[in-house]
Amino acid sequence: MKPPFRGFTAILYKEFIVVLRDPLTLFFMLFPPIVEMIAFGYALDNDVKHMPLVVLDQDRTQESRLMVHRLENTQTFRVVGEAYSLNEIASVLRQGKAYAGLQIPPNFTRDLRAGRTAHVQIIIDGSSSTIALQALNTALGVTFRDSVELLLTESGRRLPPVELRPQVLYNPAMRSPNFFVPGVIGVVLQIATTFATAMSLVRERERGTLEQLLVSPLSRWGLMLGKLFPYLCIGMSMAIGLFAIMNWLFKVPIAGSITALLTGTLIYVFALLSLGLLVSTRAQNQMQALQMSMVMILPSVFFSGFIFPRETMPWIFYAIGSVLPTTYFISLLRGIILRGAYFPEYWHNMLILAIMGAILFALCVFRFRRKLA
Amino acid sequence: MPDVVIECQNLTKRFGHFTAVDHVTFSVSKGSIFGLLGPNGSGKSTIIRMLCGILEPTEGSARVAGVDVVKNADDLKGKIGYMSQKFSLYDELTVSENLQFYGRLYGLTGARLAERRGALIALTHLEPYLDRRAALLSGGWRQRLAMACALLHEPPVLFLDEPTAGIDPVARRELWDLLFEFSSRGITLFVTTHYMDEAERCSHVGYIYMSKLIVCGVPDDLRNLPEVNPSGTRRIEITCEHVTVGLQAVRRLPGVRSATVFGQSIHLLADANVPDDAFRQTLAAAGIRNPDIRPIAPSLEDVFVTLTAHQERLAPA
């Protein structure tokens, strides 16, 4: 007698007009995610290159200059100036003008030629652990390789006793955009989509149009699906745009199936839009809706494994991460985009997202009251 | 009574400790224009919302178009039209799109929708504005559009919550002409307002004050209520110059129970034994000559003012 989706096409018709007629709103929906994506993508780069280095060369020989060149050739360091005392190095580091200082003492070449251990000192600004670690590793690597080569020529052996042959899978150049950019897409999509639907029902409540809808025979399923569907289309176009930027601008190749990627994205966007609708069934005004959406978004940034590996988190944060759709989406993205995973290798992520979406959507349908409070 | 369209029994709504509607009982018969009057915050909108099935009554019952609004709110929805107090159409949509949307919302499609749309556009004269965004319509035209939207599905009852609030007098009169037009087509109208002149246009009126329905009935019957016309009194209208001066003068006259200025005249309720000459003398003493004195029937405003005072004497707030 009564179709469960009464009024769905009416709401769909209206929502599409409302969304498309207001180019400013549409622009503010589509534009920030792209900017956020580009900004995040560039900012979240762990590949530290050309770190400023000051050199205190007290030896001033060909060998000491060679040492400096070798460090520069790693691309990790860039000599920005010369220091004339250890105090000066310390001062330059304090000012933040250089991340590291290299001291080559006066008797460096003499010790080297005499077969004694020659000492070089690297002074590193440890305030950023990522940078410090990379500086240390590079400097260690350079001196270690020098030493091994020297020992080889002295001993007459042609090859080192042990050699490591590394094979780095999926991201052989170990570029950090490959790791970060898919995660950025997950987070950026969440921000845009959750806000969009979180606002939509609240706006109707504020304007009084909701009351008019309540007296009509519109069903709850019809209302919710009609509200959700246009944003699903917009969310998917946005996602496709973001994947294109990832591919062309950040040069992250998509190793797996594009169909799988888009299916997963569709499920994820559906779940997020439902989350936004759930917010808008509870919030009384746009301000509340905004705050409630923020509360949902922040944990996704920190606990979803987007930046920090979840495995090292305290159990409570790990647990929070486990209930966030973003966690599973990022894991799914990294699987499909980077590792070219096949269905049996990622289906569990998709299933969890689908279950979350279904639960969230059902919740907003059942929590929505067809009466005024 | 087969032709009763709206009836409620002891309808009550409490919000926490505040009673917004207090045991209200009345009925509205088919084809009438029922005006519910009362000051802001007296509970008019709350009654309408309960009758439309979007607010649960705390106590009491109500039937609209034969449907119990509490038990069968869903069956009610196709049978009523509702225009809420706030302008509740979509600003981004054009007039034509708003009609299309509300038509679809009520399940109208194809030829049926086209026919209803056409009929209502003709009735409300919205034709020239079809492609205009609702946001750009003036108050009167917005209300016309809202009415057209509310009537697309041919409801036998239309609820209008303050349809004329904030609209200029010309548009207000035109809107009422439209309401009479609907009424002549057999639609029962339930209107809330706080304009007394609009009450005079209604076939039935109810007056609500401090959450209670104080009086309800046909305007002429209300004018003849004994509380309004205490025995041994008469109502007269004095038309004269300097009405404010005159008002002060006649108020001091013994036997005058109440007096108020009404345009260029003074309306007063006085003991029947105060003769016209007493008024003439008093006014002459105040320097006012040649007043025109004639008996009048009480206006609805007089009725409500008297009854409100009566109510306050019975139950001091």
Interface residues (C-beta under 8 A of the other chain):
Chain A: K2 R6 G7 T9 A10 I11 Y13 K14 I17 V18 R21 D22 R207 G208 T209 E211 Q212 L213 L214 V215 S216 P217 L218 R370 K371 L372
Chain B: R49 C52 G53 I54 L55 E56 A73 D74 K77 G78 I80 Y82 S84 Q85 K86 F87 S88 L89 Y90 E92 L93 E97 Q100 F101 Y102 G103 R104 L105 Y106 G107
